[in-house]
């Protein structure tokens, strides 16, 4: 949203030209890459409920696997994306420059590891097969984090690269010894106790948090639009509070869930409002990013730690 300053006749700008300019500004186009992760759903709500449009944005949302989202940014197919905090570090190391502008959510049990019932501990997975997305994705990072916290590494297991949805489905069907997945797919495992159990989630290992970011070029050329994207997200969260049933219905439909099913998935995470964002970028983001970079360096996904200040632009959530 941008304020419109009063323009006097002496400015020499005709009203028609002014209106045309304002109209063009109000139709800023932006393509956003996301997945079906429950935490990203308020972006879908902002699109479907007309919130983006009311804030002067013409938004296209594209469902792109996390392992490919940076390629879509590099090609110019999308200008902004939603992903986990540590993933931006990996993308930066690959030469894909972006800046995070607001926090979306934090997982409180929405990401986890499913194992067979006979598996007593994480250490029992040594030599076993674990389904997880490719290196550079959140599930792979979560697997590495959990293993490290238990004195192991990804070299101690056999990783089969599968996206979160297929990983959960394959696990329920009896394939692989374990699977890394997230909501809404993790609930599919919760509902099939005969297939196995969930041995660890982000309640045990709090390391999954998501942010929204855009290319430096987009931010430089569309400052007002970046502010509008941020405002739209917070507006969507306000709608969830004021009209939860309608909001859950819209967001659930996008991932083939009922509103009630979506609500259960959403119970395992927390979306971050304006105040939450201010707190997050006042220390938590910096501390987590530094620790995540250490692990990414250790497992060979980056060759050097980045200047973390180059990965973020906090002015849209810093407050006035």
Steps between C-alpha positions, in 0.01 A plus 500: 500500500630844417370831616383741227634849553288796396626636171431862427419642159839667495658157476393488140365148523154445357248306708463237229872432496504483878213250509664291229825490692318407819309228318819350364654507842193329645543206264851391594548145374691249708537124477558305821635147535365285785405141586193347662652544849236611749714790616487663156120481477432862605667603172240294315229658715629848415472410133163323507329744738607802293733641766797533264280673242364746756857589591592575140659170397441266209637180652559166330571209736695208359541166675868412455690229692746650747793338322410692181373832637837676475524398134168673436640812667817482291301467177274793586192278508433622855621807685419390854473175692417341831742253655683407819759738643798272437402442138572863412859437613533207259352704216737786573796260484373388159508859379125564528479828690189576703396695807251378759244768586258338747451185703214271403487235768679278746439129532375363832478134412403549136823347369618161609648158452283191466654162587384142530351400835800284590740796476576602858726799445658717233824306543318182391484649149870437439528317168126542433321662205350847551285679242574873488506775240823582321795679666425870524142447614336533840435125557862414419622775733262380772632147460860622528412711806322216682777252425769745617313558825518123551870465423447387139517642150326444166786264415366259762175442309399430142305801371240442228401833345123538503284810537304529829165385358632192319731423794202480735294297254785256440555460873133421560521247215786323679798645311818621675589480867429866569372813331550872543183694425283790612140615525258429349673171410623429853141474616445221247759303697343601831174348377664165407655370823530150352759635255726632772545796732637851509821485701603864476348834402592866523366498855806290582733672254383859433680577175233559235397859442393658174550841348392683186762658278553663164786581267697817575400627154129459573534674837700788352248556222182425697543630852131584540401156370731331751331697778161398355601132495593525866178680590295247303645213698411667828153581362454131418592408858242754621237333280587162649427646844180676400351236267682175575249261342501680166879543506563135588261393225688702239842388615396137542350481151838594353653178640189284463408515869178596670509808718496275805793292375694815419435634848652187653813542286521868591498406867858378463645837400481870581467772239697813579312831518651850491608495864638148463703614202655788690609263774623235259729735309633654820725207586341158442544512123864604532583228754326223307649606167851487645445153652336372181794624293736302723306179436469565126877549486554180697285286268654654189204693363689829509873568473512818707274678746322802350473852634161444660413871481493463121218244528237724656321834468315573822358845425159364400442354847722723716215728601487875491 
